[in-house]
């Protein structure tokens, strides 16, 4: 017995902890984690916008769609009803090139209204939609 020493008294309790099984288990766990760790990183490559630069000037072919806190819709700062909005979205979806729709919504507007507006744009066939937010002041 290599770790038991040269003692001949077998009736006494062993005073040492046998570390070999613990080391074996730790090495097996280390190998398992080294193999599985790269597989657990599911990342999506997303090109996020940079926040340090100046604001981009709006292109002239962009349409501003605003939603006020009173849940009223504005097409380029002119009030429109929901039906008028659907008609205008149908009209711009047929244009070539299709103008961008920039949605500006008050932060207190319920998400339901924004989702319904996005659904109307998708039904009309508008492909270029963007959200506009103010830059946070540090």
N, C-alpha and C positions, 0 to 999 in steps of 0.2 A: 504494500500500500504506500503510495508515494506521498500522500498528503496527511496521512494519519500519524506520521512520526514512527519512532521505533518502540513505542510503548507496547508492552505485552499484556497490560491489564485491559481486558475487553469489557469489563463490567462497569467501568466509569463512563460518565457522559462525556461526549466530545466537546471540548471547550472552544474549538475553532468553527467558523462558518465556512462551508465549502462554497467557494466563489465560482467555480468552473461552470455549473449549470446556469447561474445568473449571467455570466459573461456570454455564454452560448445564446441564451434567449435575447440578450441585448444586441448581439451581432446579427441575429436573424431579423429582429425588428428593424435594425438600421438598414439592412439590405432591402427589406420590403418597402420601407419608406423612401429609400433612394430610387427604387424602381417606379413606385406609384405616384410620387410627388409631381413629376412632369406631366403625368396624364391627368391630374386633377385641375390643372390650370386651363380652364375653358375661357379664352379671351376672344373678344371680337375686336377686329381692327376698325376703329372709328376715327375719322379725321375731324377732331373737334376744332371749333373756331378759336382763334387767339384772342385774348382779352386785353392785351396791352396796346393794341393799335387804335388808330382813330376810327370813328364810325364811317362805314362805307356810304357814299352818296347814293341816294335812291335813283334807280334807273328810270328814265321817263316812261317806259312801258309797264311800270308796276302800278297795280291798283291797291289802294289802301282801304281795307275793310276794318272798321272800328266797331267795337262793342262797348257801350257805356255801362256804367254801374247800374243804370236804370233798365238795362237789358234792351236798349235800343240799338239798331243797326245803322251804320253810316258808311256810304260808298263814296270814297274820296271826299269826306267831310260833309256829304249831303245825306240827310236822313232818307232811309228806304224801308219799305215793309219787307216782310219775309218773302212774299210772292215776287216783289220786284227784284229782290236779291237773287232768287232762283232764275228769273229771266235774264238778268245781267250775267250770271255765271254761265248760263247756256250760251249767251252771245260771245263771251270771251273764250269759251272752250273751242269755238269754231275758228277763231283767228289764228293766223300763222305769221310769225311765231306767236305762241301763246304768252300773254303777259303774266307776270307773277302776281299772285294775290298775297299781300302782306296783311296778316291779321294782327290787329292791336286790340287786346282785350284788357279791361280793367282787372286788377288782381282780385277784386271782390265778386266778379261775375261767376256764377255757378258753372262748373265744368260741363254740365248737361247742355247748356246753350252753345258752348264752344264746340262740343262734339256734334251737335245737330248742324251747326254751320259747316263743319268739316264734312259731314255726311252729305249735305246739300252740294258742296263743291265736288265731292267725289262722284255723286250721281250725275252732275252736269258734265263731268269729264275734265275738270280742271286738274292739271298735273303738277303745276308749279305753285306750291303754297309754302309760305314761310311765316314764322312768328316773330314779332318785333317786341323787344323788351328794352327798358332803359338800363343804362350801365349803372351798376352799383357804385355809389360814392364811398371811397374808403374813409 
